[in-house]
Amino acid sequence: MPWADVAGNVRLPLKLAGNNDMGAVVQALERVGLAGFAQSYPRELSGGMKMRVSIARALVTVPQLLLMDEPFAALDEITRFKLNNDLLAVWQALQRTVIFVTHSVFESVYLSQRIVVMTPRPGRVFTEIFVDAPYPRDERFRTSPEYAGFCQQAAEALAQAMASGPAS
């Protein structure tokens, strides 16, 4: 909501539920590193900061399940890597289930414990890949042979899934 400040944007789900718990808003903003920007407006924020506001808004109600559909797709690679790290930190702190849709093989391997590869139209589960790598994950993992191996496995599964579907 471009007319509302960051705190107002994050508070929206609470407001819709009849809850005005500003403590939850402050906590959600702290969790995503935006505590000092509560009074800022969207036009004053970078793309990465706007995405953090969206994540804070999703987290403010402390959901058991977080659905994220390509949330970082429009961001530059450096910001995307940073938000991947931040998302993993939030996931570890909250211990909630996150379903994260991405078309990036690299992002899927970095973030996931389990990757579900889908076929094209109609979308069906083609295969699952279990990423058995420890957390926390960091740049050492992102540059490791283990990571490269999982990326290769995911890329090959994706290519096979795309080949199994109808021609576009």
C-alpha angles and dihedrals in degrees: 000000000000092000094057127073121240093269090051092050092050092044094056098094091048092048091051088053092050093252122128098183101152088178089068090050092051091047093049091050091048090050092058096040098253102110091123094052102059092116096044123105126231092252088061094055134085121239091260092050091050089053090051089053089053091050091048090051090052092048099044092088091047095235122199090223128038117198115199119181110195093316096168100038096108095048129097117257096255093052090043092054091049092050090047088056092045092049091052090051091051091046091051093047096048100033092214129147113259123193106197121188115203139153090209114102089196094052092046092054094044095051105032142086089185129023119200111202114206132203122233121257114013093033111227134160107269100176144329126235121199113212102208098188124126127251142264092061121197142159091298089062092044090058098039128112087237091059091046090052093052090047090052091049091050093046092051092048090049092050090050091048092051091049091051094058132076118285114264 
